[in-house]
Amino acid sequence: MSLFSNLVSAEGLLRVFQIIAIAAGLVAVVALIGKDVTNNIVAGRRAKELLALQKDVADARRKQAEAETRLEEVRRIAAPRELFADKFKAVLADKPTGSVAFQYKKDDSEAHRFTLQIYHAFSDLGWKAYFPAPQDANPPDEFSKLFPAVRSGVTILWKPKSLLVAPPSRTSDPMLWALVDAFDVSGFNALFESREIPDEYDFIILVGAKQ
């Protein structure tokens, strides 16, 4: 019986060891599954954090671009007007010369500076250019009355050759349109207005505040 008992005991121990081995295997599998699940959770969190970070970076870049755009607009508004004299004169270089007078908005140093640039461009082209004056500088009365209230930007006053042509065409008033084009290539939209002006002036240019 002792031999049989020993065999039984050995077989029992073997089964116990098998059960232990199976249990250990199950524990290992559960641990691997748990690790994989944990890794997936961590990866998911990191993916969400990455997406949130990418969104924050995109928002920051958008705000930076908007700020740079606003800053550029402020600089554009604050910067004084500059006449691209070479472009301006190139448009008028092959055109007949004439006479031109100027008025600018009083107490507006930027308008005065810009008017001087225009004056020098006409002078360089050989025009009879009258030195600029502020609007209420009290020139001769008949001259002072020629000017309407100076509006912002640039206004060209001219006497149409024919009252029958309205609005002025490039055929009927080529010099007027040459002046408009000269300002246009310099980046300025010059308005024009027909007006009874003295014969000694072909054009009168009014320069108001910067638009």
SEKESE-537373 format. One record per residue (C-alpha): residue number from 1; residue in one letter; x, y, z. Coordinates in steps of 0.5 Angstrom, whole numbers, always signed. Example, Ala and Ser with C-alpha at 12.3 -4.5 7.8 and 13.67 -1.06 7.14 Angstrom:
2
(1 a (+25 -9 +16));
(2 s (+27 -2 +14));
END
This chain:
211
(1 m (+0 +0 +0));
(2 s (+6 +5 +1));
(3 l (+8 +4 -6));
(4 f (+1 +5 -8));
(5 s (+0 +11 -4));
(6 n (+7 +14 -6));
(7 l (+4 +13 -14));
(8 v (-2 +17 -12));
(9 s (+2 +22 -8));
(10 a (+6 +23 -14));
(11 e (+1 +24 -19));
(12 g (-3 +29 -15));
(13 l (+3 +33 -14));
(14 l (+4 +33 -22));
(15 r (-3 +35 -23));
(16 v (-2 +40 -17));
(17 f (+4 +43 -21));
(18 q (+0 +43 -28));
(19 i (-6 +47 -25));
(20 i (+0 +52 -22));
(21 a (+3 +52 -29));
(22 i (-4 +53 -32));
(23 a (-6 +58 -27));
(24 a (+1 +62 -28));
(25 g (+0 +62 -36));
(26 l (-7 +65 -35));
(27 v (-4 +70 -30));
(28 a (+1 +72 -35));
(29 v (-4 +72 -41));
(30 v (-8 +77 -37));
(31 a (-2 +81 -35));
(32 l (-1 +82 -43));
(33 i (-8 +83 -44));
(34 g (-8 +88 -39));
(35 k (-1 +91 -41));
(36 d (-4 +92 -48));
(37 v (-10 +95 -46));
(38 t (-7 +100 -42));
(39 n (-2 +101 -47));
(40 n (-8 +103 -52));
(41 i (-11 +107 -47));
(42 v (-5 +111 -46));
(43 a (-4 +112 -53));
(44 g (-11 +114 -54));
(45 r (-10 +119 -49));
(46 r (-3 +121 -52));
(47 a (-7 +122 -59));
(48 k (-12 +126 -56));
(49 e (-7 +131 -53));
(50 l (-3 +131 -59));
(51 l (-9 +133 -63));
(52 a (-11 +138 -58));
(53 l (-4 +141 -58));
(54 q (-4 +141 -66));
(55 k (-11 +145 -65));
(56 d (-7 +150 -60));
(57 v (-1 +151 -65));
(58 a (-6 +152 -71));
(59 d (-10 +157 -67));
(60 a (-4 +161 -65));
(61 r (-1 +161 -72));
(62 r (-8 +164 -74));
(63 k (-8 +169 -69));
(64 q (-1 +171 -71));
(65 a (-3 +172 -78));
(66 e (-9 +176 -76));
(67 a (-4 +180 -72));
(68 e (+1 +181 -77));
(69 t (-5 +183 -82));
(70 r (-7 +188 -77));
(71 l (+0 +191 -76));
(72 e (+1 +192 -83));
(73 e (-6 +195 -84));
(74 v (-4 +200 -79));
(75 r (+3 +201 -82));
(76 r (+0 +203 -89));
(77 i (-5 +208 -85));
(78 a (+0 +211 -81));
(79 a (+5 +211 -87));
(80 p (+5 +218 -91));
(81 r (+4 +217 -99));
(82 e (+9 +216 -103));
(83 l (+9 +218 -111));
(84 f (+12 +213 -115));
(85 a (+15 +219 -119));
(86 d (+19 +215 -124));
(87 k (+12 +211 -126));
(88 f (+8 +217 -126));
(89 k (+13 +221 -130));
(90 a (+14 +215 -135));
(91 v (+6 +216 -137));
(92 l (+7 +223 -138));
(93 a (+14 +223 -142));
(94 d (+11 +223 -149));
(95 k (+5 +227 -148));
(96 p (+5 +235 -149));
(97 t (+6 +239 -143));
(98 g (+2 +244 -140));
(99 s (+0 +249 -134));
(100 v (-2 +246 -127));
(101 a (-3 +249 -120));
(102 f (-4 +246 -114));
(103 q (-7 +246 -107));
(104 y (-7 +242 -101));
(105 k (-11 +242 -94));
(106 k (-8 +247 -89));
(107 d (-5 +244 -83));
(108 d (-4 +237 -86));
(109 s (+4 +236 -87));
(110 e (+3 +229 -90));
(111 a (-2 +233 -96));
(112 h (+3 +238 -96));
(113 r (+9 +233 -97));
(114 f (+5 +229 -102));
(115 t (+3 +235 -106));
(116 l (+11 +237 -107));
(117 q (+12 +231 -109));
(118 i (+7 +231 -115));
(119 y (+9 +239 -116));
(120 h (+17 +236 -117));
(121 a (+14 +231 -122));
(122 f (+11 +236 -126));
(123 s (+17 +241 -126));
(124 d (+21 +235 -128));
(125 l (+17 +234 -134));
(126 g (+17 +241 -136));
(127 w (+10 +243 -134));
(128 k (+9 +250 -132));
(129 a (+8 +248 -125));
(130 y (+5 +253 -120));
(131 f (+8 +252 -113));
(132 p (+3 +249 -108));
(133 a (-1 +253 -103));
(134 p (-5 +251 -97));
(135 q (-13 +252 -99));
(136 d (-14 +258 -95));
(137 a (-7 +261 -96));
(138 n (-11 +267 -99));
(139 p (-8 +267 -106));
(140 p (-11 +272 -111));
(141 d (-19 +272 -110));
(142 e (-21 +270 -117));
(143 f (-16 +264 -116));
(144 s (-18 +262 -109));
(145 k (-25 +262 -111));
(146 l (-24 +256 -116));
(147 f (-23 +251 -111));
(148 p (-28 +247 -108));
(149 a (-27 +244 -101));
(150 v (-21 +240 -101));
(151 r (-24 +232 -100));
(152 s (-19 +227 -98));
(153 g (-15 +224 -104));
(154 v (-13 +227 -110));
(155 t (-18 +231 -115));
(156 i (-16 +234 -121));
(157 l (-20 +240 -124));
(158 w (-20 +241 -131));
(159 k (-24 +245 -136));
(160 p (-27 +241 -141));
(161 k (-26 +243 -149));
(162 s (-33 +241 -150));
(163 l (-39 +242 -146));
(164 l (-42 +237 -151));
(165 v (-38 +231 -149));
(166 a (-40 +228 -142));
(167 p (-37 +224 -139));
(168 p (-30 +226 -141));
(169 s (-27 +221 -146));
(170 r (-20 +219 -148));
(171 t (-21 +222 -155));
(172 s (-24 +228 -152));
(173 d (-20 +229 -146));
(174 p (-13 +225 -147));
(175 m (-9 +229 -143));
(176 l (-14 +229 -137));
(177 w (-14 +221 -138));
(178 a (-6 +221 -138));
(179 l (-6 +225 -131));
(180 v (-11 +220 -128));
(181 d (-7 +214 -131));
(182 a (-1 +217 -128));
(183 f (-4 +217 -121));
(184 d (-7 +210 -122));
(185 v (+0 +207 -124));
(186 s (+3 +210 -117));
(187 g (-3 +207 -113));
(188 f (-8 +213 -113));
(189 n (-15 +213 -115));
(190 a (-15 +221 -117));
(191 l (-22 +224 -118));
(192 f (-24 +229 -123));
(193 e (-29 +235 -124));
(194 s (-30 +239 -129));
(195 r (-30 +247 -127));
(196 e (-29 +254 -130));
(197 i (-22 +255 -129));
(198 p (-17 +261 -132));
(199 d (-14 +260 -138));
(200 e (-7 +260 -136));
(201 y (-9 +253 -132));
(202 d (-10 +247 -136));
(203 f (-11 +243 -129));
(204 i (-11 +245 -122));
(205 i (-10 +239 -117));
(206 l (-13 +239 -110));
(207 v (-9 +234 -105));
(208 g (-13 +233 -99));
(209 a (-12 +228 -93));
(210 k (-10 +221 -94));
(211 q (-16 +216 -95));
END
